[in-house]
Amino acid sequence: MTSRLSSTDMLAKLVSFDTTSRYSNLELIGFVQDYLNAHGIASDLVHDETGKKANLWATIGPAGDGGVVLSGHTDVVPVDGQPWDTDPFVLTEKDDGRLYGRGTCDMKAFSAVALHMLPEFIAAPLKAPIHLALSYDEEVGCIGVHGLVDHIRKIGVKPRLAIIGEPTMMRVVDAHKSIRSYSVAITGHEAHSSNVHKGVSAVMVAAELIGKIAEIGERLRLTGDDTARFDPPFSTMIANTIGGGTAQNILARDCRFTFEIRGLPQNDLDKAYEEFRAFALESVLPRIKAAAPTADIQIRRRAYSPPLKAAPGSDAESFVMALAERNAAEAVSYGTEAGIFQEAGIPAIVCGPGDIAQAHQPNEFLDKAQIPLCEAFMRRLIARLTA
Ligand SMILES: [Zn+2]
């Protein structure tokens, strides 16, 4: 047996692995696997196709159905270009009561507390299992968790619910928006910019397509949120990156941009996308091809993560409200892996330490007071599963 690490020490350990999504997460996964092994807990790894990343699945307590999944993603967003006052990969406690470091809030703290609690989970006479589910590549479009959910299906386990420990300040979140993201590549045709009739400016085509995005986005805004639970209270459609052109006096050959749609669970956002697609490919594309046959528009879907749909009064919701000692559930606008568990038939609720306001920021931190709250949450989980 290894000596027991406090939740904070465990968090320091997890933060020390630079698991920015573009890197491998195997060192962190290896550390967790060794730690579990040292406590006699076996785990399954589900690798990506490159073998450089893995999800981890482990079960504590009796095998079988009706267990509770504690789910966390291992990856973090980049620190590039951010003005950090401390080393982002060294957990730094300051006398303001905060623990600084990349991933402290989003979202290594939940996983750290769960791992800290492991000896208590093992010692408890659990009547239903506790599953640990750690994923990769959440921050780049909830990619890894699909393999994890497939694994759960493959081994034939039917958990009662999954708790996704994204930062909610330990409040209970039962609904969030969906996220679709796309990239668009436009190929124009070069000409001297005085000869607009002899070419196609990819930049101008991009502007036209982004104008359409703004138009659809405005309509989504006016449609509003009939549940009045979301902030902002509407679905959003927005372009966030763009690049193209080589010189002021050349009609641009290339322009690329990305856009996203964040949708209220009750809205049909396929329609918003379809309107954009039809405009781009059925209205704009024939026109630019008539001007230059090699002109083109390519639209590629980058990622889709489904919404988390509220299930008021459900077993999962009341179970997690009891653990969190809350009497209401909230909706959030950011996406999580919860919708993917829900789509796979595993009821999911988001609840974890930290404030989303600090996520993805320089000097990301966790308020230390969140840790005992999360530990108490886990102890109530033990109590529920041993009762
Ligand atoms: Zn996160």
Boltz pocket constraint, residues with backbone or C-beta under 6 A from the ligand:
constraints:
  - pocket:
      binder: B
      contacts: [[A, 73], [A, 75], [A, 106], [A, 107], [A, 138], [A, 166]]
      max_distance: 6.0
